[in-house]
Amino acid sequence: MPKRELLNPNQKQEIADLYRTGEYSQNDLGVMYAVSTTTIRRSLNEFGLCTFNTEVTHKERSLLDTIKAMHIETVEQLRDALRKGL
């Protein structure tokens, strides 16, 4: 059974229009439409008004660099290194 859309196309357009004014935060819109801020972000993303943060953090980048420096290329190699205490 497909997931039911929480917002119809007209509501999504209204949300985008309101957000563009700069007068409403994502939280404000979530309260107004009785949905989560995640639902609001997904809707805004459809209009190119919001992106999801998929960038690697500094700590994650540092960890990846360490793993590469140790020539670990597979999950199994990582598990072995962790078992041995790096």
C-alpha angles and dihedrals in degrees: 000000000000120000114261114242111243092206128040121222093261092053091048090053091048091051092050091048093049093046091051090060089066090225096104131058123213087255091052091052092047090055092045093052097034094238135114123271087246089061089049091050091050090051093047089048089061087061095044091249098117137027130199115243106247097152119124115250123232091254092049091049090050091051092049091049090051092050091050092048088056089053092240108159105160137048089242091056090049091050091050092050091049092049089052091048095249 
